[in-house]
Amino acid sequence: MIFSGGIDGSLVIWKIPENSRFDLNEPYLDSESPSMGSQVAVWDKCHENQPIWDIKFNTNGNLISVGSDQSVGLWRAPTAEEADQQSPGL
C-alpha cells in the first residue's frame, strides 16, 4: 500500500496490484471498482482542509500526519488483509 497526503487535507491509502504487470505511465484502475481506481481508504478534511506536509507509518500500523494547520494526526491504517476486504472510500 501507498499513503498520500493532499493539499486539500485529504489522506488516501492506495492499493498496489500484486503479481501483475502494469504500465507506470498509465493510470491503474481496479477492475472491481474502476471509478475509485485503487483507493482503499480516504480521510477527508484531516487537517481543517489545509495541506498535509508529511506522513509517516509507524511499527504499530498507524499513520502519523502533519498538517500546515500545525496539528498532528494519528490514524489507524488497515492491514493488507483488511484492505483487500474493504470497499473503496471507507
LINMO-V423221 format. One record per residue. N is the residue number from 1. RES is the residue in one letter. PHI is phi in whole degrees, -180 to 180 (* if undefined). OMEGA is omega as a letter, one per 20 degrees, with the letter a starting at -180 (* if undefined). D_LAST is the distance of its C-alpha to the last C-alpha in whole Angstrom. Layout:
n=N res=RES phi=PHI omega=OMEGA d_last=D_LAST
n=N res=RES phi=PHI omega=OMEGA d_last=D_LAST
//
This chain:
n=1 res=M phi=* omega=r d_last=15
n=2 res=I phi=-123 omega=a d_last=16
n=3 res=F phi=-115 omega=r d_last=15
n=4 res=S phi=-138 omega=r d_last=16
n=5 res=G phi=-122 omega=a d_last=16
n=6 res=G phi=-106 omega=r d_last=17
n=7 res=I phi=-72 omega=r d_last=20
n=8 res=D phi=-93 omega=r d_last=18
n=9 res=G phi=84 omega=r d_last=16
n=10 res=S phi=-89 omega=r d_last=13
n=11 res=L phi=-119 omega=a d_last=12
n=12 res=V phi=-126 omega=r d_last=10
n=13 res=I phi=-107 omega=a d_last=10
n=14 res=W phi=-113 omega=r d_last=12
n=15 res=K phi=-93 omega=r d_last=13
n=16 res=I phi=-104 omega=r d_last=17
n=17 res=P phi=-66 omega=a d_last=19
n=18 res=E phi=-96 omega=r d_last=21
n=19 res=N phi=49 omega=r d_last=25
n=20 res=S phi=-138 omega=r d_last=25
n=21 res=R phi=-101 omega=r d_last=27
n=22 res=F phi=-146 omega=a d_last=25
n=23 res=D phi=-82 omega=a d_last=27
n=24 res=L phi=-66 omega=r d_last=26
n=25 res=N phi=-91 omega=a d_last=27
n=26 res=E phi=-119 omega=r d_last=25
n=27 res=P phi=-66 omega=r d_last=21
n=28 res=Y phi=-94 omega=r d_last=19
n=29 res=L phi=-116 omega=r d_last=17
n=30 res=D phi=-71 omega=a d_last=16
n=31 res=S phi=-64 omega=a d_last=18
n=32 res=E phi=-80 omega=a d_last=15
n=33 res=S phi=-150 omega=a d_last=13
n=34 res=P phi=-62 omega=a d_last=16
n=35 res=S phi=-71 omega=a d_last=14
n=36 res=M phi=-96 omega=a d_last=11
n=37 res=G phi=65 omega=a d_last=14
n=38 res=S phi=-111 omega=r d_last=13
n=39 res=Q phi=-73 omega=r d_last=9
n=40 res=V phi=-97 omega=a d_last=7
n=41 res=A phi=-149 omega=r d_last=5
n=42 res=V phi=-135 omega=r d_last=6
n=43 res=W phi=-111 omega=r d_last=8
n=44 res=D phi=-90 omega=r d_last=11
n=45 res=K phi=55 omega=a d_last=14
n=46 res=C phi=-62 omega=a d_last=14
n=47 res=H phi=-126 omega=r d_last=18
n=48 res=E phi=54 omega=a d_last=19
n=49 res=N phi=64 omega=r d_last=19
n=50 res=Q phi=-99 omega=a d_last=21
n=51 res=P phi=-57 omega=r d_last=21
n=52 res=I phi=-93 omega=a d_last=20
n=53 res=W phi=-87 omega=a d_last=23
n=54 res=D phi=-154 omega=r d_last=22
n=55 res=I phi=-135 omega=r d_last=19
n=56 res=K phi=-129 omega=r d_last=20
n=57 res=F phi=-112 omega=a d_last=19
n=58 res=N phi=-96 omega=a d_last=21
n=59 res=T phi=-72 omega=r d_last=22
n=60 res=N phi=-85 omega=r d_last=21
n=61 res=G phi=86 omega=r d_last=17
n=62 res=N phi=-108 omega=r d_last=16
n=63 res=L phi=-100 omega=r d_last=16
n=64 res=I phi=-119 omega=a d_last=18
n=65 res=S phi=-120 omega=r d_last=18
n=66 res=V phi=-122 omega=a d_last=21
n=67 res=G phi=-109 omega=r d_last=21
n=68 res=S phi=-72 omega=r d_last=24
n=69 res=D phi=-84 omega=r d_last=24
n=70 res=Q phi=67 omega=r d_last=26
n=71 res=S phi=-119 omega=r d_last=23
n=72 res=V phi=-120 omega=r d_last=21
n=73 res=G phi=-112 omega=r d_last=18
n=74 res=L phi=-120 omega=a d_last=17
n=75 res=W phi=-128 omega=r d_last=13
n=76 res=R phi=-84 omega=r d_last=12
n=77 res=A phi=-88 omega=r d_last=11
n=78 res=P phi=-69 omega=r d_last=10
n=79 res=T phi=-72 omega=r d_last=14
n=80 res=A phi=-60 omega=r d_last=14
n=81 res=E phi=-66 omega=r d_last=15
n=82 res=E phi=-65 omega=a d_last=11
n=83 res=A phi=-62 omega=r d_last=10
n=84 res=D phi=-67 omega=a d_last=12
n=85 res=Q phi=-94 omega=a d_last=11
n=86 res=Q phi=-80 omega=r d_last=7
n=87 res=S phi=-83 omega=r d_last=6
n=88 res=P phi=-60 omega=r d_last=6
n=89 res=G phi=87 omega=r d_last=4
n=90 res=L phi=-88 omega=* d_last=0
//
